[in-house]
Amino acid sequence: MELLERASQLQALNSALSQVKAREGQGCVALVYGEAGIGKTSLIEHFIKEHKHSWRILQGACDSLFTPRPLGPLHDIALQTQGKLLSLLDSESNRTAIFSACLSELQKQPTILVIEDVHWADEATLDLLKYLGRRIRQTTSLIILTYRDDEIGADHPLRILLGDLSSSHALHRIPLSPLSRAAVHELSMHKRVDSVKLYRLTNGNPFFVTEVLAVDGGIPETVRDAVLARAARLSAAARSVLEAAAVIGSRVEAWLLSNIAGAESAYVEECIARGMLQSQGETYTFRHGLARQTILESISPQRKLTLHRKALNALKDSAETRNDFARMVNHAQSTKDVNVILEYAPSAARQASAASSHREAAAFYELALHSANSLPPAEHAQLLEDYMVELDFNNRVAENITVIQKTVELWGSVGNRLRQGANLGYLAGRLCLFGHTTEAEETSKAAITMLEALPPSPELARAYKEQCYIRMMHDDYAEAIRWGEKAVALAERFEDKETLASIYKYMGGAMLVTNYARGHALMDRSLALAREANLAFAIAGVLSDLGLMLTEVYQLADAEHHLKEGIEYAMDHDDDYHLVGMLTSQVLIQVYQGYWEEALENAADVLQSPYLESETHTLALFALGRLRLRRGDSDAQANLEEALELALQADSIPRMGKVQAARAEAVWLKGGNYHRILEETRLIYDLAMSKQHPWITGELAFWRWRAGEEISPPAWIAKPFALQIAGEWRSAANEWKDRSCPYEQAMALMDGDKAAQLEALEVFERLGARPIIEKLKQKMRAQGAHIPRGPRPATRENPFGLTAREMEVLSCLAEGLSNNAIAQKLSLSPRTVEHHIASILQKMGVGSRNEAVALSLKDKLLPSE
């Protein structure tokens, strides 16, 4: 069939390839996407045919299975390369070695690597593609990924990969659209077919059009009928082969087909001749995945059961596939063979977990657990413990509570007090995370009591660690330190470095709020231990917690330092869990520092992440709500209401305090009922006082003071708030200036003389803080002050109205830095840099970055040297 209306897509692929050739060692990624049957495979085949003599071609495909085979496409590629990569996969080496070998393979020679149907990819394959995408510029290769964009919703795992790739300048997006009415007419002009009706029936989908035109005698009622009509033209033996191939999967090995179909396998050539199958070396594939699905659905239940059993037995008997547990489990699932599922599903889960395919691992464990009641209790409990690990990786913490409770019950039934106590301790931490305070306390005490009755153990150290965590989360700082010290002594005895790293992190978090130097030292100790033991997940965790805790005490410069390192580390190690948390802390810093446009964009990106744990979700909503509140946006209140609900569920005083302070600010900005401010803050203020949290207590005291309450806060509240309440507005403003918080600085200046108020007005106008501008102007008018019209001094100094951040970007442009270099220097995303540059060009009325730099030098916005 002729390839119609794909010239622009072929040109885009050739342009991507030209970019690779022109910049040797500068590989790139092309995304080819569209609905099922849109012609992605045909386009790729045409492109490959043009370049197969001058480029090495490697191809892999993701399988449409109940649970995808971990790194399935990589196995396909390894069979084509026949080198180190294949031996690493066969030996089940660790993921780092496998990924590194794959990258090395792409660095060997110019390569076009095609991986089709990534909407079906397992988690390990998505991680591999993320790894390669971040390092593709180190190769002379073009990676082409195809996927169905109509099958990936907002929470589809592929969304994370697409989001990660979107910030790269080495990315080419190539969408495919349906054929036009004219193209359908051209394809059907030699057939006895009504092309208008055909277009209406198929909506221009090339696969549907092709299948309909392949059948003589008119248009079938549905495309399904078209596929079955083509299959009906096969002989009975060939149809039997086609059914066996459909059951085997999207990749059909010749030996396996022969084993299942027997003598009838010789009729595979008829299937190829009729266009149902195509040959790819030692394997066969359906020309279209939709055709395979249609044939599979048409097989009678009994026939399908027989074929799945044959496939399962053949896979088990072959030395080549007997360790391909994922594939065997998929066939066992179709046969409802409980014994086989229990035998192979846990092994398939462990294979998936080793490949970091944690979603697939969880799915395999779930399959086994459906029938686990028939297992001995100890085996059942062990299976649940393994499943718990995968749930954590998948951020399904809420579900994990029920699983842990069942595990505790099973270990108790066999009298294994050590495992029962260990799981009770683990359960206590999870209950605390979700705000089940009383239950968490009781569970933690039960775990410690049970484990203390046994000989000292690493499990007891972890139970102490969980109690330290609970006390830290509830701001019981002295108790957190006491339990942490008990845990440290025991963990050191058993040389449990992972537990030690966690303990020092929790102790540091508990101490940092009240004793910055000591808390920071404990966090540094945690980081050193994690690095010493090469615990990548723990390293990112400490950097993430440092960034968050330092932001909470307004040590923003220190926080930025750790977050910059942490974000780079998390990206290098594909740790998206901690990456999202650090990006949220970065948003909070941007709100405080007055970089509101990028904070708005970045907060929205965080909230679109498919997996958000409670703390990150709350803080992202809080940051977005407070920012919108200060800008005067109408949807601020909804963000704050949702953030408060989450904070209340977690029973977190710092989170509740932040949100309540923002809600009090909202009432104050509107000039509303000040009595409501006092009501809003009373309960959480008393709690923060009891915990002696200086920053939360200080901010809530500040808003109660703003509402007119005669207040005498304790001496230990945070210094900027204490100074302002005491009437020392200039000193308070200087404190906020030192912490790079312009909005808070200007709020302090509001309480000063006319010159200070004008200075505050200038800051608020630069930020675009509309509500407080109006409030300040009302105050100044009431005092009889003259409010000058026209631009403020800062605007006169910058005639183009560039913001502080835009001036920083402009300075980088003058240095000749690339977008990526600017992003790295200013700790921004490349996309945010692009937005700033576009804004600079628009405000300055120029068409290029060079013109912007020339104009800025001419108008002396920037120094000439």
Buried (B, 14 or more C-beta within 10 A) or exposed (E): EEBBBBEEBBEBBEEBBEBBEEEEEBBBBBBBBBBBBBBBBBBBBBBBEEBEEEBBBBBBBBBBBBBBBBBBBBBBBBBBBEEBBBEBBEEEBEBEEBBBBBBBBBBEEBBBBBBBBBBBBBBBBBBBBBBBBBBBBBBBBBBBBBBBBEEBEEEBBBBBBBBBBBBBEBBBEBEBBBBEBEBBBBBBEEBEBEBEEBBEBBEBBBBBBBBBBBBEEEBBEEBBBBBBBBBEBBEEBBBBBBBBBBBBBBBBBBBBBBBBBBEBBEBBEBBBEBBBBBBEEEBBBBBBBBBBBBBBEBBEEEBBBBBBBBBBBBBBEBEEBEBBBBBBBBBBBBBEBEEBBBBBBBBBBBBBBBBBBBBBBBBBBBBBBEBBEEBEBBBBBBBBBBBBBBBBBBBBBEBBBEBBBBBBBBBBEBEBBBBBBBBBBBBBBBBBBBBBBEBBBBBBBBBBEBBBEEEEBBBBBBBBBBBBBBBBBBBBBEBBBBBBEBBBEBBBEBEBBBBBBBBBBBBBBBBBBBBBEBBBBBBBBBBBBBBEBEBBBBBBBBBBBBBBBBBBBBBBEBBBBBBBBBBBBBBEBBBBBBBBBBBBBBBBBBBBBBBBBBBBBBBEBBBEBBBBBBBBBBBBBBBBBBBBBBBBBEEBBEBBEBBBEBBBBBBBBBBBBBBBBBBBBBBBBEEEEBEBBBEBBBEBBEBBBEBBBBBBBBBBBBBBBBBEBEBEBEEBBBBBBBBBBEEBBBBBBBBBBEBBBBBBBBBBBBBBEEEBBBBBBBBBBBBBBBBBBBBBBEEBEEEEBEEEEEBBEBBEEBEBEBBBBBBBBBBBBBEEBEBEBBBBBBBBBBBBBBBBBEBBBEBBEBEEBEEBBEBBBEEEBBEEE
